[in-house]
Amino acid sequence: MKIAVMGAGAVGCYYGFKLARGGHDVLLIGRPQHVEAIERQGLRLETQTFDEHIRVSASTEESAVQGAQLVLFCVKSTDTESAAAAIKPFLAPDTLVLSLQNGVENADRLRALLQQEVVAAAVYVGTEMAGPGHVRHHGRGELVIEQSKASDHIARALIAAGVPTDISDNVRGALWAKLILNCAYNALSAITQLPYGRLVKGEGVTGVMRNLVDECVAVARADGVTIPGDVDVDVRKIAQTAAGQYSSTAQDLARGKRSEIDHLNGLIVRRGEALGIATPANRLLHAIVKLIESK
């Protein structure tokens, strides 16, 4: 299958590497420094069990999606509309678009702009760009994708490439479960610039995380969302399974980039206001991250 990765950052490069290693024709669309490094030496994936380079195509141009049968849409939530508009003229009618993004609204935002089939996915992977064209994997890697006409085809390709993939008829709940994990960890990791394992050992931190999660769960329930699994257990596990991981928000702030905080804790604040639920812990962290961004 010909696969394009739109927004080849840490998440896009990780799954792009796995699919290329699985024999697919993968093209990465990303920033110039990553594209130059990938063209020169290949895409590097460093994990706990291997450290390899693989040859893949790379481009800085959105038009490079042309001819792709599957697009992994991995841009920041803040860039969803602009990136979708940029690739829209080059997509074939039968191209599949798989949203591998944080937040719970991106697939719907894409469907409002694209005629192609859009499939939402909840992504559970700890990665970072350790340098140009160099992805470092800290843990996990599974996907939960929504039920659709194309889901079986996509899931088979991903599983064959070594990506654990489940198809769910409650992907909205899975996305909210992921959102709650992000709300518990991302802003705190960003403000302190600490990885998850060290973060949870801080005095009073688990209590703050408890407040954050309780607010998120209250908003989700009021919004009619059924959250799968045990969210409290899942939140605790992250510090063990990805102890060395810095949140994507922490990585953004460290590089002076705009984060996705408006689509994480900020979304909880907005939905809480609309539903009449107080969200003071999420509001405080959202405000602090926004202040750091404005420095």
N, C-alpha and C positions, 0 to 999 in steps of 0.2 A: 504494500500500500504506500502511496505517496502521501507523506504527512508534513504539514507545515506547523511550526510552533510560533505563534504570534506573541511576542513579549518574552524572549528567551532569557529570562533571569534564572534564579536558582531553581524554582519549581519547573519551569519550562525546559531548562537544560537537563535536569535530572530525568524527567520522563522522556525527553527527546533522546537522551543517551540510551536509556533502556530499550526504546523502540528501535533505534538504529542497531544496537547490539543484537536485537531480535530479528534483524534482516530487513527492516523497512527502509524506504528511501526518505530520509528525514532532512528537512530544511529548517534552519533556525533563523528567525528574524529578530534582531536585537541591536544593542548599542554598538557603535563603531569599534570601541576597544575590545569588546568580546568577539565581534565578527573577525577583526584582524587577527586575533590570537588563534581563533578556531581555524581560520584559513591557513595559518602558518604551521600550526602544530597539532590540529585536531582538538576535539572537545575532551577535556580531562574530567573524570569522575573519581573522586577520592572517597572511599568508604572504609569501614572498619575491617573489611575482608579483602579488598583489592584496591589498586590505584592504577587506572588505565586511561589511555587516550584512544579515541575512535574518530575516524574521518567522517565528517558530515558536511553538508553544504550550509552556508551561512550568508546572510544578506542584511543590509540595513534598510532595504526597500520593501514597503508593504506590498507592492505589486508581485513580489516573489511568491505570494500564496497561490498565484495562478496555477491551475492544474492539480492542486492538492485535493485529495479525496477526503481527508480529515484535517481539520485545523484544531490544534490545542490552543485555546485562547487563554493566555496566562498574564495579561497585562494587569496593572493595578486597578482596583475598583474605580479610582479617580479618573482613569483613562478609558473606561469602557466605551463610552459613546464616540470619542474621537478615534479610537483604534478601529472600532467597528465600521465607522464611516470611511476610514482609510482603506480597508480591505474589501469593502462591499463591491466595488466595480470589478474586482478580479476573481470573485468566487463563482464557481459553477453552480447551477441550480441544485445539483444533487450532492454538493459538498456538505459534510457533517461538521458542525462546530461544537466542540466539547469545552465547556467553561470550567477551567481549573483555577478558580479565583476565590479569594476570601470574600466573606459577606454572604448575604442571603437573597440579594435582589438582582444579581448580575445576569442570570439567564433570562429573566423577564425583560431586563433592559436591552439585551441583545435581540430578543424576539421582536421587540418594538421597532428595531432598525433593519433586521435581516430577514429575507424570505427563506433562507436555508433552515434546515432542521437544527435546532439548538438543544443540546443535552447538558443538563446541570450535573455537576459532580462535587462531592465533598472530598477534600484532599487532606490526607493525614501523612505528612512527611516533614522531617526536619532537615533543611538544607540551607546552604549559604553560598554565595559566590566568594570564594577565597582569593580570587584574582581573575584577571582577564581569561575567559575561556576555561575556568577552573571551578568546578562545583565540588563542595564538600558535603557529604551526607552524614547526618548525625543520628538518624533513626527513622524507623517505620517506612512507609511508602505506599500504603494501600489507598484505594479509591472506592467510593460508593457513588454509583451513577444512577440516574433516574431511569425508570421504565419508559421505553419508547420503541418505535419501529427499529431504530438502529442500535439499540443497546446491546443486544446479543452479539452482533458483529463487532462492535467496539470492545466489548468485554473479552471476547475470544482473543482478539489481537493483543490486548494488554496483558492478559494472563499468560499467553504464549511467550510474551517478552519478559516475563518475570515480575509483572506488576499485579499483586493481589487485588482483584476487582469484584465487588458485589453489585448486583442490580437491586434497587430498592423501589418499592411503590410509595415510600415515605422519604424521598430525598429532601423535602422541605425540613422534616425533622432532623435529618442527618446534617443538613447545612446549619441549622440552629444549634445542634450539639457542638459542631465545629466552631461556630460563632461564640458560644459560651466559653470554650477553651481559650479562644483568642482574647476574649474580654478579661478572662482571669489572669492571663500571662503577659499579653503583648505590651500594654501600657506600662506595667510595673517593670518589665525587663527593659523597656525603652528609657524610662525615667532614671533607673538605677544603672543602666548599661551592665547588667548582670545576666549570666545564663540561668536557665530554669533551675538547675540543681542547686546553685548557690542562692538563688532568689528565695526559694521556699524555706531556707534555713534562717532567714532574717527574722528578728523579733517582731511579732505581731503580723507578719505577712500572711500567714494562713488564715487569720481572722479577717483580714481585708479581702482575701480571695473568696472567703465564705460569703461575705456581704455582696461582692460582685456577682457571684454565681446565683445567690438567692434572688437578687434583683432581676437578672436575666431570665431565670426560670419563671418568675412571676409575670414578666412581660410576655414571654413565649406562651404561657398558658392562657393569658388574657387574649392573645392574638390567635388562639385556636390551634396552636402547634403542639403536636405530640412528639416529645423528645424520646428517641429510642435509647435503650440501655440505661446504665446508672451514671448520670453525669458527674456525681461526686467522685466515684471511683475513677472515671476517665480523667478528671482534672488532676487527681493525685498521681495517676500513672505517668502523666506527661513529664513530671520532674525526674522520674526514674528512667523512662525510655528515651528521653532526649535531654539528659542532664547538661550537656555542653552546648545546647542550642540557645542562641540569642533570638529573640522574636524578630519577625520581619520589620516591625515598627522600630525596634532598637537599631536594626541595621540601617533603616532609612534615616533615622535621626543622626546616627554616627557619621553618615555621609552627607548630611545637610540636605537630604531630600524630603519632599512632602510625603507623609505617611498615609495609610488608609484608615486612620483613627475615626474619621467621620462615618465610616461604614462598619465600624466595630463598636466600641463603647458609645460613639456618637449615635449610632442607630438605636441602641438600647434607650438612650436618653430621649430621642425623638418619638419612638414608639411608646415609651412610658408616658410621655406628655400626652400623646393622642389617646391613650387608654386609661389615663388617670392614675398611673402608678408611679410612685416616687422612686427615683434612681440616684440617690445622692453619691454613692460610691463611684458609679460609672460616670456621673457628671463631673466629679472632681478630677478623675484621671483623664477624661477627655479634655477638660480645660487646661490641665498642666501640660499635656502633650502638645496642644495647640499653642501654648505660650512658648514652649521650647522650639517649635517649628518657626515661630515668628521672630526669633532672636537674630 
